[in-house]
Amino acid sequence: MKVKYTRHQVPRGTRPDAEVMGKIYLIKKVSILRATYQVRLLAFKAVDERKRLVLKVPKTCQFHPSLKALIRLTGSTIKREEI
């Protein structure tokens, strides 16, 4: 994966909502979820640590094409669960 930096080239950090039994959880209550910097950083962490990133979103949530591309890039690392 290619790591992207912020506007001033300073890498920022993010924390997941939970880490349990080899899974990293990110809970979002949105109608459309994009591959934001937060999602990309957690996906990188999941790939690096050989864990799964679980996106807990509402049933009606749509994944933006950028997130779909990230899911294809990371293989089976990112998983969707409904709230």
C-alpha positions in Angstrom: 0.0 0.0 0.0 1.1 3.5 -0.7 1.0 5.8 2.3 -0.3 9.3 1.6 0.6 12.4 3.7 -1.3 15.5 4.6 -0.9 18.8 3.0 2.2 19.7 4.9 3.7 16.2 4.6 3.2 15.4 8.2 1.8 11.9 8.8 -1.1 11.9 11.3 -2.3 9.0 13.4 -5.7 7.5 14.1 -7.2 5.1 16.6 -9.8 2.5 15.9 -13.0 2.3 18.0 -11.9 -1.1 19.3 -9.3 -3.8 18.8 -10.4 -7.3 19.8 -9.1 -10.8 18.9 -7.2 -9.8 15.7 -9.8 -7.4 14.5 -9.8 -3.6 14.2 -13.2 -2.0 14.5 -14.3 1.3 13.0 -17.9 2.3 13.7 -19.5 4.9 11.4 -23.1 6.0 11.1 -23.1 7.5 7.6 -25.1 7.1 4.4 -21.9 7.1 2.2 -18.5 5.9 3.4 -15.4 7.0 1.5 -11.8 5.9 1.7 -10.9 8.8 4.1 -7.5 9.2 5.5 -8.7 7.5 8.7 -9.9 4.5 6.8 -6.8 4.3 4.8 -4.5 4.5 7.8 -6.5 1.8 9.7 -6.4 -0.4 6.5 -2.6 0.0 6.4 -2.4 -0.9 10.1 -4.5 -4.0 9.5 -2.4 -5.1 6.6 0.8 -4.4 8.4 -0.3 -6.3 11.6 -2.1 -9.1 9.7 -5.4 -8.2 11.2 -8.9 -7.5 9.8 -10.5 -4.1 9.6 -14.2 -4.4 10.4 -16.3 -1.4 9.2 -19.5 -1.4 11.2 -22.0 0.7 9.2 -25.8 0.9 8.9 -27.5 -1.5 6.4 -28.3 1.4 4.1 -24.7 2.7 3.9 -23.2 2.8 0.4 -19.5 2.4 -0.2 -18.0 5.1 -2.4 -15.9 3.9 -5.4 -12.7 5.0 -3.6 -13.5 2.7 -0.7 -14.4 -0.2 -3.1 -11.0 0.3 -4.8 -9.3 0.2 -1.4 -11.1 -3.0 -0.6 -10.0 -4.6 -3.8 -6.4 -3.5 -3.2 -6.3 -5.0 0.3 -8.0 -8.3 -0.5 -9.8 -9.8 2.4 -8.5 -7.4 5.0 -11.5 -5.1 5.1 -14.9 -6.6 6.1 -18.3 -5.0 6.4 -20.7 -5.5 9.4 -24.1 -4.0 9.9 -25.0 -2.1 13.0 
